[in-house]
């Protein structure tokens, strides 16, 4: 077909598959961190999100996020059921790949974003209520913010906000929503008094490695072509993840007198989060600075959350919310025009920082407020939390009548 580049198409489709892998990988990462009696439920929650959001995306989600613009705030309904989203390229989004290739790549981002929130509500949220929350949140929170930042005509896009692969849309959005969810659901029974040690450190590391692997599709795939910017994003992604893993490991060593396995894996994730908005805009030294900053800042955020006794069970806010915030601001500092064409403060464009701050602030405000409203509504209608007896038995048995281990 004229205008379709086979190499670019292959790269985007491969990247979409890599991003899809990230949500089951997240299930392993989260599953290893919860107690044994909730491991299967946690993995199931991530797996079910893949199926649920995939259907939502093709029916109405893609149209709301990327459809013809309505006042910079939301997409129209012209593309419901992928009507008009065919195999020819769409010049507004990707001129060298089929429109459906762009659609499915973006769909994988829509899948993993609500899945990240699961880490804040594990071990105490009813499975049915979780599914209702995910479908409402994706429609009312993710789709509008994706439109603001990435869609043709989105108001933050027109403002000049830089978000290469999802610092605001994915990570701040999910991290702030996770904080709201943790506050609404309250602490787990026995929080602070009962041992809540991770059930499987091997699963945590396996999940982190698979997430790191998939993140190359997440970030480098966002170039939408197999070229120089994809290469730059690939290299900066690996550099930031490595730097953050080392920084978190050192922080843990200095603070607790030991190098934590789980902490080092969490540090790598923090670095991946922070480089996401910047990956195709910064050079390698910028990525190194972003990664080191993420390892330190996110470690301190997790310590703060613990001191405040907020039961964001798996530290989604500290890693994704704060890591995404640091990464979005750092993009305005370190963006190198030789890499992605956009200049940050270090390259003579100090005005980029306030633009980034606007994007960060509105994402924080909208995501937190809308998430609170959705959860409060669902709690009144169906109830969010399992009974104390179900929580003590564990969600594997009470929600699924299955266990992770016989």
C-alpha positions in Angstrom: 0.0 0.0 0.0 1.4 3.4 -0.9 2.8 5.4 2.0 3.2 2.3 4.3 6.8 1.5 5.2 7.2 -2.2 5.9 10.2 -1.6 8.3 8.4 1.0 10.4 5.3 -1.1 10.5 7.2 -4.1 11.7 8.9 -2.1 14.4 5.7 -0.6 15.7 3.9 -4.0 15.7 6.8 -5.6 17.5 6.9 -2.7 20.0 3.1 -3.2 20.6 3.8 -6.8 21.4 6.6 -5.8 23.8 4.3 -3.4 25.6 1.5 -6.0 25.9 4.0 -8.3 27.6 4.5 -5.6 30.3 1.1 -6.0 31.9 1.4 -9.8 32.6 5.0 -8.9 33.7 3.5 -6.4 36.1 1.3 -9.2 37.4 4.5 -11.2 38.4 6.1 -8.1 39.8 3.1 -7.2 41.9 2.2 -10.9 42.7 5.6 -11.5 44.2 5.2 -8.5 46.5 1.9 -9.5 48.0 1.3 -12.3 50.5 0.9 -15.8 49.4 -2.9 -15.9 49.9 -3.4 -13.0 47.4 -0.8 -13.9 44.7 -3.2 -15.4 42.2 -5.8 -12.6 42.6 -3.1 -10.0 41.9 -1.9 -11.8 38.7 -5.5 -12.3 37.6 -6.3 -8.6 38.1 -3.5 -7.6 35.7 -4.4 -10.4 33.2 -8.1 -9.4 33.2 -7.2 -5.8 32.6 -5.6 -6.8 29.3 -8.8 -8.3 28.1 -11.1 -5.6 29.5 -9.3 -2.6 28.2 -8.5 -4.2 24.8 -12.3 -4.4 24.2 -12.9 -0.9 25.6 -10.2 0.5 23.4 -11.6 -0.7 20.1 -15.2 0.0 20.9 -14.9 3.6 22.2 -11.6 4.3 24.0 -9.5 5.0 20.9 -12.1 7.3 19.5 -12.3 9.3 22.8 -8.5 9.5 23.1 -7.4 10.1 19.5 -10.6 10.8 17.5 -11.4 14.2 15.9 -10.8 16.9 18.5 -13.5 18.6 20.5 -12.2 21.9 22.0 -8.8 20.3 22.9 -10.4 18.2 25.6 -11.7 14.9 24.2 -12.0 13.0 20.9 -15.3 12.7 19.1 -17.3 9.6 18.6 -16.7 9.3 14.8 -14.3 6.3 15.3 -16.5 4.2 17.5 -15.8 0.5 16.9 -12.8 1.6 14.8 -15.1 3.0 12.2 -12.8 4.9 9.8 -9.7 3.5 11.4 -8.4 1.4 8.6 -5.2 0.1 7.1 -4.1 3.3 5.4 -1.9 5.7 7.3 -3.3 8.7 9.2 -1.2 11.8 8.6 -2.0 13.3 12.0 -0.4 10.4 13.9 1.9 8.2 11.7 2.4 8.8 8.0 4.3 5.5 7.3 2.3 2.9 9.2 -1.3 1.7 9.0 -3.7 3.6 11.2 -4.6 0.4 12.9 -1.0 -0.2 13.8 -0.9 3.1 15.6 -4.2 2.3 17.2 -3.1 -1.0 18.7 0.3 0.4 19.8 -1.5 3.1 21.7 -4.0 0.5 23.0 -1.2 -1.2 24.9 -0.5 2.0 26.8 -4.2 2.2 27.7 -4.0 -1.3 29.1 -1.0 -1.0 31.4 -2.0 2.4 32.9 -5.0 1.2 34.9 -3.2 -2.0 35.7 -0.5 0.0 37.5 -3.2 1.2 39.9 -3.8 -2.3 41.1 -0.7 -2.2 43.2 -2.3 0.3 45.5 -5.4 -1.8 46.2 -4.1 -5.3 46.4 -5.3 -7.7 49.1 -8.5 -5.8 49.9 -10.5 -4.8 46.8 -13.4 -6.9 45.5 -12.6 -8.3 42.0 -15.9 -7.2 40.5 -15.6 -3.7 41.8 -12.0 -3.5 40.5 -13.2 -4.4 37.0 -15.9 -1.7 37.1 -13.4 0.8 38.3 -10.9 0.0 35.5 -13.5 0.4 32.8 -14.8 3.7 34.2 -11.3 5.1 35.0 -10.0 4.2 31.5 -12.9 6.0 29.9 -13.2 9.0 32.2 -9.6 9.6 33.2 -7.1 7.9 30.9 -8.8 8.7 27.5 -9.2 12.5 28.2 -5.6 12.9 29.4 -4.2 10.9 26.5 -6.2 13.3 24.2 -4.8 16.4 25.9 -1.2 15.3 25.6 -1.0 13.2 22.4 -3.9 13.8 20.2 -4.0 16.2 17.3 -5.6 19.3 18.7 -5.1 18.3 22.4 -4.7 21.4 24.5 -1.5 20.3 26.2 -0.1 19.2 22.9 -0.8 22.6 21.4 0.7 24.2 24.5 4.0 22.5 23.7 4.1 20.0 26.6 6.7 17.2 26.0 5.8 13.6 26.8 7.6 11.2 24.6 6.0 7.9 25.9 3.8 8.6 28.8 5.3 10.4 31.8 2.1 12.3 32.4 -0.4 10.2 30.5 0.7 6.8 32.0 2.8 7.3 35.1 1.7 10.5 36.9 -1.9 9.6 35.9 -1.7 6.1 37.4 0.4 7.1 40.4 -1.8 9.9 41.5 -4.9 7.7 41.0 -3.2 5.0 43.1 -2.8 7.5 46.0 -6.5 8.4 45.8 -7.4 4.7 45.7 -5.3 3.9 48.8 -6.9 6.8 50.7 -10.4 5.7 49.8 -9.9 2.0 50.6 -7.9 2.5 53.7 -5.2 0.3 55.2 -5.2 -3.5 55.1 -6.1 -5.3 58.2 -3.1 -5.6 60.5 -1.2 -2.9 58.5 1.9 -2.0 60.6 1.3 -4.8 63.1 1.2 -7.9 61.1 4.0 -9.3 58.8 3.2 -8.6 55.2 6.4 -9.9 53.7 6.5 -10.5 49.9 5.5 -14.1 48.9 8.1 -14.6 46.1 11.2 -12.4 45.6 11.9 -14.5 42.4 8.6 -13.3 40.9 9.5 -9.7 41.7 12.8 -9.9 39.9 11.3 -11.8 37.0 8.6 -9.2 36.7 11.1 -6.4 36.8 13.3 -7.9 34.1 10.3 -8.5 31.8 9.1 -5.0 32.4 12.6 -3.6 31.6 12.5 -5.7 28.4 9.1 -4.6 27.4 10.0 -1.0 28.1 12.2 -0.9 25.0 9.0 -1.2 23.0 7.2 1.3 25.3 9.8 4.0 24.8 11.7 3.3 21.6 8.5 2.2 19.8 7.0 5.6 20.6 9.3 7.0 17.8 6.8 5.2 15.5 9.7 4.5 13.1 12.8 2.3 13.1 15.3 5.2 12.9 17.6 7.5 14.9 15.1 8.6 17.5 14.1 5.0 18.3 17.8 4.2 18.7 18.3 7.2 21.0 15.2 6.2 23.1 16.4 2.6 23.4 19.9 3.7 24.7 18.5 6.4 27.1 16.0 3.9 28.5 18.6 1.3 29.4 20.9 4.0 30.8 18.3 5.6 33.1 17.1 2.2 34.4 20.6 1.1 35.2 21.5 4.4 36.9 18.3 4.4 39.0 18.8 0.7 40.1 22.3 1.6 41.3 21.1 4.7 43.1 18.3 3.0 44.9 20.6 0.1 45.9 23.1 2.6 47.4 20.4 4.5 49.2 19.1 1.3 50.7 22.6 0.2 51.6 23.3 3.5 53.4 19.9 3.7 55.1 19.4 0.1 56.1 22.9 -1.4 56.0 22.1 -3.8 53.2 21.6 -3.9 49.5 17.9 -4.9 48.9 17.0 -7.2 46.0 13.5 -5.9 45.9 14.7 -2.3 46.3 17.2 -2.6 43.4 14.4 -4.0 41.2 12.1 -1.1 42.3 14.9 1.4 41.5 15.2 0.0 37.9 11.4 0.5 37.5 11.7 4.1 38.9 14.4 4.9 36.3 12.3 3.4 33.5 9.3 5.5 34.7 11.4 8.7 34.9 12.9 8.4 31.4 9.6 7.6 29.8 8.6 11.2 29.0 12.2 12.1 28.0 13.5 9.1 26.2 13.3 10.5 22.6 14.3 14.0 23.6 17.4 13.7 25.8 21.0 12.5 25.2 22.7 9.7 27.2 24.2 12.1 29.9 20.7 13.6 30.4 19.3 10.0 30.8 22.0 9.3 33.4 21.1 12.3 35.4 17.4 11.5 35.2 18.0 7.9 36.3 20.2 8.9 39.2 17.6 11.4 40.3 14.8 8.9 40.1 16.6 6.4 42.2 17.1 8.9 45.0 13.8 10.9 44.7 11.6 7.8 44.5 13.4 6.1 47.4 12.7 9.2 49.5 9.1 9.3 48.3 8.6 5.6 49.4 10.1 6.4 52.8 7.7 9.4 53.1 4.7 7.3 52.2 5.7 4.8 54.9 6.0 7.5 57.5 2.6 8.9 56.7 1.2 5.3 57.0 -0.6 5.5 53.7 -1.2 1.9 52.5 -0.3 2.3 48.9 0.6 -1.3 49.2 3.2 -1.6 46.4 4.3 2.0 46.2 2.6 3.0 42.9 2.5 6.6 44.0 6.2 6.8 45.1 7.5 5.1 42.0 5.1 6.0 39.2 3.6 9.2 40.5 6.7 10.8 41.8 9.0 9.2 39.2 6.7 10.4 36.4 6.7 13.9 37.9 10.5 14.1 38.1 10.8 12.7 34.6 8.3 15.2 33.1 10.1 18.2 34.8 13.5 16.8 33.9 12.4 16.6 30.2 12.0 20.4 30.3 15.6 20.7 31.7 17.5 18.1 29.6 15.7 18.0 26.3 18.5 18.1 23.6 17.4 19.5 20.2 20.0 17.3 18.5 18.1 14.2 19.7 14.4 15.0 19.2 14.2 18.5 18.0 12.9 20.0 21.3 15.1 22.1 23.5 15.1 22.3 27.3 16.5 24.8 29.8 20.1 23.5 29.4 19.8 24.2 25.7 18.5 27.8 25.9 14.8 27.2 26.3 13.9 27.8 30.0 10.3 28.4 29.0 9.9 24.7 28.6 10.0 24.1 32.3 6.8 26.1 33.1 5.0 24.3 30.3 6.0 21.0 31.8 4.9 22.1 35.2 1.4 23.0 33.8 1.1 19.5 32.3 2.2 17.9 35.6 -0.2 20.1 37.7 -3.3 19.5 35.6 -2.6 15.7 35.4 -2.2 15.5 39.2 -5.4 17.6 39.8 -7.7 15.9 37.3 -6.5 12.3 38.0 -6.8 12.6 41.7 -10.2 14.4 41.7 -11.8 12.1 39.1 -10.4 9.0 40.7 -11.8 10.0 44.0 -15.2 10.6 42.5 -15.3 7.3 40.6 -14.3 5.3 43.7 -16.8 7.1 46.0 -19.6 6.4 43.5 -18.7 2.7 43.2 -18.4 2.3 46.9 -22.0 3.6 47.3 -23.4 1.4 44.5 -21.5 -1.9 44.8 -19.0 -1.6 47.6 -15.3 -1.6 47.1 -13.8 -3.6 49.9 -14.0 -7.3 50.7 -15.3 -8.3 54.2 -12.8 -8.6 57.0 -13.3 -12.4 56.9 -12.6 -12.5 53.2 -9.5 -10.4 53.7 -8.1 -12.7 56.4 -8.7 -15.8 54.3 -7.2 -14.2 51.2 -8.5 -13.0 47.9 -7.3 -16.1 46.0 -9.9 -18.3 47.6 -12.7 -15.8 48.3 -12.7 -14.1 44.9 -11.6 -17.0 42.6 -11.8 -20.3 44.6 -8.3 -21.0 43.4 -4.8 -20.7 44.9 -1.4 -19.9 43.5 0.1 -22.9 45.3 -1.5 -26.2 46.1 
